[in-house]
Amino acid sequence: MMKKFLSGLIAGLFILTSLAGCGTQEAADAAPSREFEGTTLNVMLAYGGAEKSFEKFTEETGINVEYIEISTGKALAKLQAEEGNTSSDIWFGGGVDSYISAAELGYLEQYASPEAEKINPLYSDKDGYWTGLALVPAGFVVNNDILAEKGLEAPKTWEDLANPIYKDEIIMASPAISGTQYAILNGLIQAFGEEKGWDLFSRINENVDVYAKGGGEPGPKVCAGEYAIGVLAITGSTYALESEYPVTVVAPEDYVPWTPAPIAIFKNSQNKDAAKVFVDYMLSENGQLNLREADARIMAREGIDVPEVMKDLDVSKLVEQDVLLFGSQREAMLEKWAALAGEKDA
């Protein structure tokens, strides 16, 4: 089943890559509804750069968007503390594990957007609780100056990160907070197997000084020279760092973990109809193009070209994984992780 899953994913990505540069894509003719002009939607956001596309959505619909940036792990904990009684309408981006858990807890609204017909089903929940906006791969960013100063070579694989020469040189986020980091943890344990996977993370843990409290921290800290190596999501914004700082983005040569970046409507939303307009827009051709322009990613909608900056990513290295396990294994896996990381992830 998972071989078929990954084969379908890779085939889809190769098709998208082959389409890149074949012509200019035209946005859909249908204009979004202005029926809810003046309504304000509140968004929990874990998708860097997406706020730029919110401005275009407001221009086209008259619906205002207010957002708070919050990692999906923190968002799920907040939802559980509130028993789903959130004031937010939309959940946007981040790791899929928290969405799966939230759906099981009854916090998400089922919604089958008409635009979802154009979304690769490998990116979406079959029951309509969440739909993928994009695919987010993960890898490393390295500070070339720090590595040169210390006589170190850049890591090429996950096993390399366990080399004692990188003691205290690595920063990564807590998987209990960052959906991307949890996808890395779960995906690599699926790839390596339980025993080898946990042994690998135990050895990598020896080289990590402290775990960041959000997926957005490793990149800036590596750019600032605080650490030589950061583990993080790879997007257009990550590659853009190379033109501003002495850093290089590294796609691992062994496995590339990944997660769908979803969108969902909260069950408790007081603006569900306007929220559906928002979801439809973000899944539409126009919305997907605007999102890709805001931060270059591999978009979920069929026919949207793979961004030029992402075209060299070797999709054959994507982890063969069951994303449904991200939700069902989350509690047990994070409990085991807490014991492994100890005070470093307190």
N, C-alpha and C positions, 0 to 999 in steps of 0.2 A: 504493500500500500504506500509506504513512504518513498520507495523508489519511483513509483508512478507519480507521486506528489512532486518530488524534486524534478523528475524528468519533464513534467508539465511546466513547472516554474522556469526551468532553464530554457526549454523550448520557447516559451513566451518571451523571455528576455532576449534570446537571440533574434527572434522576429522583430522585436522593438528596436534592437540595435541595428538590424539591417535596414530598417525604415529611416533611421536617422540621416538627415541630409538629403532625402529624396524629394523634398519640396516643403513649402510653407504650409503648416496646418491651419485650417480655418476654424474658428470657434463656432459653436452651434448657433443657428439663427434665432432660436427661441430666446426671448428676453426673460429674465427671472421676474417673478411676480412682485408688484409693489403694493400688494394688498395690505401688508403689515407695516407700511411706512410709519416711522416714529416709534416702533417697538424697540426695546433694548434687550439683546440677548447677552447672557453672562456665560463666559467660556472658561473652563479649566484647560490651560494650554501647556503642552509639552512638545512643541514642534517649533524649533528655531526658525525665525524669519516669517512665520505664517501671518503675523500681524499685518504685514504689508498687503497680503491678499484680502484681509478683513476690510481694509480701506476701500478696495475696489468693489467688494461685496456691498458695502454701505452705499457707494455711489450708484450702483445698479438697482438696489432694492429699497433704499431708504431705511433699512433696518440697521440700527446702531449695534455695535459690538463692543462690549467691555470684557476684559480678560485678566486673569491672574496666572502667572507662570508657576507651575507646580509639577514636580516629578510625579509620575504615575503611582509609584509606591506610596508617597506621601498623600496623594489624592485618595487612594484606596483606604488608607488608614483614617483619613478625615471622614470619608463616606461611612465607614464602619462605626466611627465614634458618633456620627449623626444619625445612624441607622437609615441612611439613604435620604434623609431630609435636607438635601442640599439646596442652596439658593441658585446654583448654577443650572443652566439649561443644556449646555453642550460640553462634551469631553472631546478634546482634540489632540491627537498625536500621543507619542510615548510608546511604551511597551505593551504588547497585547495581553500579557499575563494578568494584569490588573483588570482589564476589560472583561476577560473570561470570568474572573472571580466575581466581579461586580454584577455580571449578568446572572450568575448562579445565585447571588444573594438578593436578586430582585431589584437592583438599583437602576437598571437600564430599560429603556422603552424599545419594544420591537418596532422596527420601521424598515419596510422594503422600498427603498427609493427607486423610482423608475430609472434613474441614472445608474443604478447598481447592475443593470443588465450588461453594461459595458465594462464593469470591473471584473478582473480576473477572479473567479471564485476561490482560488487558492489564497486570496488576500482577505476573505470575508467570513463572517459567521453565517452558517447555513440557516439559522433561525432569525437572522436580521437584527440581532442585538448590537452589532458593530460591523462597520464596513471599512476596509483598508483604503487609506489615501495614498500610501506609498510604501515601498520596501526600503528598510534602513539596514544596510550592512554595517559591520563593525570591524575595527582594526586598531592600528597604533598611529600616534603622531610622535615624532622624535625631535629633540632639539639637537641639531647638528653641532653647534658650538660646544654644548656640554659633553656630548659624546667624544668629540675631538680632544677636548681639554683633559678628559679622563682616559683617553686611549681606548675607547670602547667602540665596537661596531654596532650598527643598528640591528635590532632583532628582526628576524624574518618569519619566525613561526611562534606559536604559543609555547612550545617547548623551550624555545630560546628565552622566554620571559622567566623561566625557572632557574636560569643560570645564575649562580651566586655572584657573578661579576656585576649584576644589576642590583645588588643589595641597596635598598632605600632609594633607588633611582626611578621607581615606578609609581604612578598614581592612577587609580581607577576608582570609579564610584561604587558605593554600596549597592549590591543587588536588591537589598530590601527597600531601597528608595528609588533607584534608577531602573526603569523598565528595560532600557538598552543593556545595562550591565546584567540584569537578570536573564535576558535573552542570551547573552554571552555565556553565562554560567550554565543554564539549562541546555543550550544548544551544544556546547562543547562536551558536556557530560553525555549527551546522546551520541555525539560523534565518537568520542574516545571510549565510551563504556563507563559504567559506574566506578569500578575500582581504579582504572587508569585516570579517569577524569578527575575524581576527587583527589587522587594523589598529585596530579598536576597542579590543581589549585592550592593544595597544601604547600607545595614547593614555591609557587608564585607568591603566595602569601608571605613567605619569608623575605621577599624582596620589596614588599609594599610597606611604606612607612605608616600611612594612615589612609582610610577609605573616605573619599569625598562624599559629601552629603547631597550630591546631585550630579546628573550626567553632564551638565554644562561646565563643570569645574576643571576636569583634566586638561582640556585644550588650552585655556588661558594660563594655567599654571606652568605648563610645558613651554609655552611661548615666552613667559616671563623668566624662564630659566630656573624655576624652583625645582623642577624635576626633568630628567632626561627623556622619560618615556611616559606617554599617556595612553590609556586604553579608552576608546570612545567610539561613537557613531561616526561613520564616514558619509558626509554629505558635501554639497557644493561649498558650504561655509567652511568645512574642514580643509578642503583643498585651497580655498582662498587664503588661508593662513600662510601658505608657502610663499606668497608674493609680499607678505608684510613682515614675516619673521624668519629666522634661520631654522626653519623646521621642514620636515618631510613627512608626508602621509604614507603609511605602509599598509598595504593590503596583505594579510598573512598568506604565506605560500601553502600552508597545510589546510586550514579551514577558515572560511569567512562566515562567522555567525550573522544572523539577521533576524529582524522582526518586522511584521507589518506595523505601520503607524496608522492606527484606526481613528474613526470618528464615531461618536454615539450620542444619543439623546438621553438625558436623565429621566427616569420614570416620574420624578417629582417636579419636572419642569412645569412652570405656569404659562409657558409660551410655546407649546408643542407644535402648533401649526407654523409659526415663524421659524422654529428650530428645524422643521422639515424643509422649509425653503432654503435654509442655510446648508443643510446636508446635501440637498439636491444640487445646489450651486457648487459646492466644493468637490462633488463627484462628477460634475459636468465637464465637458471638454474645456470650456472657458475657465472654469474654476481650477481645473488641474493644470492648465497652462500658466495661470497666475501663480499657483503654488510653486510650480517648477521654477518660475522666474524669481520668486521670492527666495527660494533656497533650492538649488539644483538637486533633485533626487530622482530615483527611478519611480515613476508614478504608476498608480494601480490601474488606471484606465487604459484600455486597449487603444492603440493608435497614437499614443503620446510618445514622442521620440525619447530615447534615453539621452540625458544631457551629455554634451560633448566631454565634459570633465569626468564623467563616470564611465565612459566607453571602454577604458582600459581595464576596468575591473573584471577579473576572471570569474565569470558566473559559474563555471564548473567547480569552483572551490566552495560554493555556498553549502552550508551544513545541511545534510539530509536529516530533517527534523520533523517531528510532529508538534505543531504549535499548540494543539489542544492540551498537550502535557504541560505547557507553560502554566496553565491554570490549575489543573488537577494536582500537580506536584509542588505547587508554590509553597504552601505552608510547611510541608515536610522538608523541602529543599532549603528553605531559608532558616529553618531550625538547625539543620546540619551545618549550614554556612556560619551561623552565629557561633557555634561551638568551635568551628575551624578558625575564624577570624579573631575571636576574642575581643580584647579591648581596642584593637585597631578599628573595629567597626561598631564601637559602642554608641 
